[in-house]
Amino acid sequence: MQLIEKQTPFSEMVMAIQGQAFTTSQKIADYFGKRHDNVLRKVRQTIRDCPSEFAALNFEETDFIDKNGDAQPMFKLTKDGYMLVVMGFTGTAAMQMKVKFIQAFNWMTEQILRWQEMGEEAQHRHALKVAKSEVKARMGSKMMNARKREKKLLALEFEQILSLTQPKLLFID
């Protein structure tokens, strides 16, 4: 089998889930030109050979739906889990693919940090708006009515901020 030689966006190689970068055994198989069952065997061997605490943090068994609509096993791997699994893959092309995956993991980590920073800034600005709005409510009935309208808008704004700061799950075939 051959490695995938096309230019691939990093976002197809790794994904963000709950603030952490992951890839899958299926993606490893595809990009390294290996059969998925062989990659699964390598992942399971790696899990058996490494400390259980490390395995629990870096490998998660899950399923994907294949082209026939059947559930098939796969693993989600962190950067560290990925490194252990592909460490034994050899050859110049394999080395180039390893580097691409490392770059993709680093890129996704930067994206996650950027989302978190943007979220913190937005939450800070939102907290200032809420504080100003609460002061208005204390100034009299006219301001209190304005505060009631603002309160609903501020709650909606806060929900939008939270949705922007949480990376989206992407399902890529």
C-alpha positions in Angstrom: 0.0 0.0 0.0 1.1 3.6 -0.6 0.9 6.6 1.6 -1.5 9.3 0.7 0.6 11.8 -1.2 -2.0 14.6 -1.7 -1.8 17.9 0.2 -4.1 17.5 3.1 -5.4 20.2 5.4 -4.4 19.6 9.0 -8.0 19.8 10.0 -8.6 16.5 8.2 -5.8 14.8 10.0 -6.7 15.8 13.6 -9.8 17.1 15.4 -10.6 18.9 18.6 -12.8 17.2 21.2 -13.4 18.9 24.5 -10.3 21.1 24.2 -7.9 18.3 23.2 -6.4 17.3 19.8 -7.1 13.8 18.6 -6.7 11.6 15.5 -8.1 8.2 14.8 -6.8 4.8 14.0 -8.8 5.0 10.8 -7.0 8.2 9.7 -3.6 6.7 10.6 -4.4 3.7 8.4 -5.6 5.9 5.5 -2.7 8.4 5.6 0.0 5.7 6.1 -1.5 3.4 3.5 -2.1 0.6 5.9 -5.0 -1.7 6.5 -7.2 -0.5 9.4 -7.2 -4.0 11.0 -3.4 -3.9 11.1 -3.4 -0.4 12.7 -6.0 -1.6 15.3 -3.7 -4.6 16.1 -0.8 -2.2 16.6 -2.9 0.2 18.8 -4.0 -2.7 21.0 -0.4 -4.0 21.3 0.7 -0.5 22.3 -2.0 -0.3 24.9 -1.0 -3.7 26.3 2.7 -2.7 26.4 2.4 0.8 28.0 1.4 1.7 31.5 -2.3 1.5 32.1 -2.5 5.2 33.3 -0.9 6.3 30.1 -3.2 4.1 27.9 -6.3 5.5 29.7 -5.3 9.1 28.9 -4.2 8.6 25.3 -6.3 5.9 23.7 -10.1 5.7 23.6 -11.9 2.8 21.9 -14.9 3.9 20.0 -16.8 3.0 16.8 -17.3 4.5 13.3 -20.0 3.7 10.7 -18.5 2.1 7.6 -19.7 2.5 4.0 -22.2 -0.4 4.6 -23.7 1.2 7.6 -22.1 -1.2 10.1 -20.4 -0.1 13.3 -16.7 -0.9 13.2 -14.1 -0.4 16.0 -11.5 2.3 16.0 -9.5 4.3 18.5 -9.2 8.0 19.1 -5.5 8.8 19.9 -3.9 11.9 21.5 -0.6 13.1 20.1 1.3 11.0 22.6 -0.7 7.9 21.7 -0.2 8.5 18.1 3.5 8.9 18.6 3.8 5.5 20.3 1.8 3.7 17.6 3.6 5.1 14.5 7.1 5.1 16.1 7.8 1.8 14.4 6.6 2.8 10.9 9.7 3.1 8.8 10.9 4.6 5.5 11.2 8.1 4.1 7.5 8.4 3.2 6.5 7.2 6.6 8.8 9.8 8.2 7.3 12.5 6.1 3.8 11.5 7.1 4.8 11.3 10.8 6.0 14.9 10.6 2.8 16.0 8.9 0.7 14.5 11.7 2.9 16.2 14.3 2.5 19.5 12.5 -1.3 18.9 12.4 -1.4 18.1 16.1 0.6 21.3 16.9 -1.7 23.3 14.6 -4.9 22.0 16.3 -3.4 22.7 19.7 -2.8 26.3 18.6 -6.4 26.5 17.4 -7.7 25.2 20.7 -5.6 27.8 22.6 -6.8 30.6 20.3 -10.5 29.5 20.9 -9.9 29.5 24.7 -8.2 33.0 24.6 -11.0 34.4 22.5 -13.5 32.9 24.9 -11.8 34.4 27.9 -11.7 37.8 26.3 -15.4 37.6 25.2 -16.4 36.4 28.7 -14.5 39.4 30.3 -16.3 41.9 28.0 -19.6 40.2 28.7 -19.0 40.4 32.5 -18.4 44.2 32.1 -21.7 44.6 30.2 -23.6 42.6 32.9 -22.1 44.7 35.6 -23.1 48.0 33.9 -26.6 46.6 33.3 -26.9 45.6 37.0 -26.0 49.2 38.0 -28.7 50.5 35.7 -31.3 48.3 37.5 -30.4 50.1 40.8 -31.0 53.6 39.5 -34.8 53.6 39.2 -37.8 52.0 37.6 -37.1 53.4 34.1 -33.6 51.9 34.2 -35.0 48.7 35.7 -37.1 48.1 32.7 -34.1 48.6 30.4 -32.2 46.1 32.6 -35.0 43.5 32.1 -34.6 43.8 28.3 -30.8 43.8 28.5 -30.8 40.8 30.7 -32.4 38.6 28.0 -30.0 39.9 25.4 -27.0 39.4 27.7 -28.1 35.8 28.4 -28.3 35.1 24.7 -24.9 36.7 24.1 -23.4 34.6 26.8 -24.7 31.4 25.2 -23.2 32.5 21.9 -19.8 33.1 23.6 -19.9 29.6 25.0 -20.8 28.1 21.7 -17.9 29.9 20.0 -15.4 28.8 22.7 -16.2 25.1 22.4 -14.6 23.4 19.4 -17.1 21.7 17.2 -17.1 18.0 16.6 -16.4 17.3 12.9 -17.5 14.1 11.3 -15.4 13.5 8.3 -15.8 10.5 6.0 
